[in-house]
Amino acid sequence: MIDALLRLFVLRPLFTIAILGIPLVVLVAVGLFTILALKLLVFVVLPIVLIVWVARRLFWRGDCDGGDEWS
């Protein structure tokens, strides 16, 4: 198998680069997308969730007294 790929690379270098290069490009693209998604999660989503959670704990704590608004 490796011998056939090496012979193909000698005979048709552009074809071999296309065969071997496309999966590598896909792996790099998936890796970059994963890194960007994690950065978005850590630096944008989590701080917003944390700010909303802290604000609800501080400012809306007295709104729920234990459920006696139905009596």
C-alpha positions as CSV (number, residue, x, y, z in Angstrom):
1,M,0.0,0.0,0.0
2,I,2.8,2.4,0.9
3,D,4.7,1.4,-2.1
4,A,1.8,2.1,-4.3
5,L,1.3,5.5,-2.8
6,L,5.0,6.3,-3.2
7,R,4.9,5.2,-6.9
8,L,1.7,7.3,-7.4
9,F,3.4,10.3,-5.8
10,V,6.4,9.9,-8.1
11,L,4.2,9.7,-11.2
12,R,1.5,12.2,-10.3
13,P,2.4,14.5,-7.5
14,L,-0.6,16.8,-7.7
15,F,-3.0,13.9,-7.7
16,T,-1.4,12.4,-4.6
17,I,-1.4,15.8,-2.8
18,A,-5.1,16.0,-3.7
19,I,-5.8,12.6,-2.3
20,L,-3.8,13.0,0.9
21,G,-4.3,16.8,1.3
22,I,-8.1,17.0,1.4
23,P,-8.4,14.9,4.6
24,L,-5.7,17.0,6.2
25,V,-7.4,20.2,5.3
26,V,-10.7,18.8,6.7
27,L,-8.9,17.9,10.0
28,V,-7.4,21.3,10.2
29,A,-10.7,23.0,9.6
30,V,-12.5,20.9,12.2
31,G,-9.7,21.6,14.7
32,L,-9.9,25.4,14.1
33,F,-13.7,25.3,14.4
34,T,-13.5,23.4,17.7
35,I,-11.0,25.9,19.1
36,L,-13.2,28.8,18.0
37,A,-16.3,27.2,19.5
38,L,-14.5,26.6,22.8
39,K,-13.2,30.2,22.9
40,L,-16.7,31.5,22.2
41,L,-18.1,29.3,25.0
42,V,-15.4,30.2,27.6
43,F,-15.1,33.9,26.8
44,V,-18.6,34.9,25.8
45,V,-21.3,32.4,26.9
46,L,-19.9,31.5,30.4
47,P,-19.4,35.1,31.5
48,I,-22.9,36.1,30.4
49,V,-24.4,33.1,32.3
50,L,-22.3,33.9,35.3
51,I,-23.4,37.6,35.3
52,V,-27.0,36.6,34.9
53,W,-26.8,34.0,37.7
54,V,-25.1,36.5,40.1
55,A,-27.6,39.2,39.3
56,R,-30.5,36.9,39.9
57,R,-29.0,35.7,43.2
58,L,-28.4,39.3,44.4
59,F,-31.4,41.3,43.2
60,W,-34.3,38.8,42.9
61,R,-33.7,36.9,46.1
62,G,-36.6,38.5,48.0
63,D,-39.2,37.9,45.3
64,C,-39.8,34.2,46.2
65,D,-40.6,34.0,49.9
66,G,-41.5,30.3,50.0
67,G,-44.7,30.0,48.0
68,D,-47.2,31.8,50.2
69,E,-48.4,34.1,47.3
70,W,-51.1,31.5,46.6
71,S,-52.7,31.7,50.0
